[in-house]
């Protein structure tokens, strides 16, 4: 395993997800729910687990299934995102934050797999979506 490449991937995952997390953090209505640190940690964990899943193949051969770990990352992060969704005065809030948490896990997985350009483009598109389509009642 090339540890320098692993470190670079982890840093890239943190940087990309940090941009999205910063956007969520600066929104007053989502502060404390899931902001910069949460987004960065989710992408970091997704990136590391994906890297580890492929090292299992190197060490254990056909008995390891990296796709299974990746699928469980997506599933597990869905539960984290569900924790950001709340019902307040007959309004559901936090869906956008939940979706952004789910998205940064996919960005972390992409970076781990070396799919950098789609990860960067996805980050840019997410930021455009989050900035352009802001509404008073949405989080």
Phi, psi and omega in degrees: 000131178274100186293329177297317178295321177299314180298317179298317179298317180298319179293319178297317179299318178296316183296312182295314181290331177297326177297316179290318178297323178296318178299318179292323182295320184286350174282120184299326186283351179243002180301132180089345179272297177201104183239221186303306185295318180299313180298318180294318180293322179296313179294320179298313178296317179297319179296310181298314181297324178293317177299315179298322181299324179280336174288333175298321179297318179298322184273327187240359175065225187293347181282346181260142180233096183295332179296328180294317180295316179299318180295325178286334173298309181300316179296313181296321179293330175301323178291322176297314179299323179299331179289345179268351182271128181226154173251118181232118178051054179061023176235140175262125180235155177098000181295320180294319177296318177300317179294323180291326175296316178298318181295318181292334174293321177294324176295317177299318177296316180300315179297317179301324180277358180081017180264073190286314184299311176299326178294317179293314180297319178298319178298314180297314179297320178298317179296321177298313180299314182293329181273322186280324185252064178263134177232153183303320187265358183262150175244000000 
